[in-house]
Amino acid sequence: MNRWLAQAGAWWSGRTLRERRMLMVMTGLLAATSVWLGVVQPVLAWREAAAARAGAAALTLVEVRAAVASLGPVRSSAPPPAEGLEPLIQRTAAAAGLDVVTVMSESGQPGVQLSSVSSGSLFAWLTVLETDHHLSVCSLGVTENADATLNVEAGFAAGVCAPVATE
């Protein structure tokens, strides 16, 4: 290594002042070009690509919000069943093999509590209430038990759920 440095030093000493200046300018330009092509250009390209992705994401967000706004409520407010919500809930739960306790939910709507129910029978029953009887599940609280069953609290409404008042 020392030999190479000695040879480079001898070579440099053998150059005229004009040649040394030209070599220093050339080395500086070569370094600047390398930095430009190796650092600045990739950073600018990444920034441009990120801006393009951000613009596309903003456009997609606008489209999704417009699609959601155009959906509106899924169904209009349906009249309550002739037999009333509580008897309907009790009858359909018994048909599904579920033992429910009817209560008033926190939002003031008719609700139920179930203990140690399997997820399959629970969600099948909720689907029947929504599709066949046009009830909406307005609130649903589920807690898993150690034996893989569920404790459930749910609130229902005929048609669309009433908005919940926040403080």
Disulfide bonds with the S-S distance in Angstrom:
Cys138-Cys161 1.97
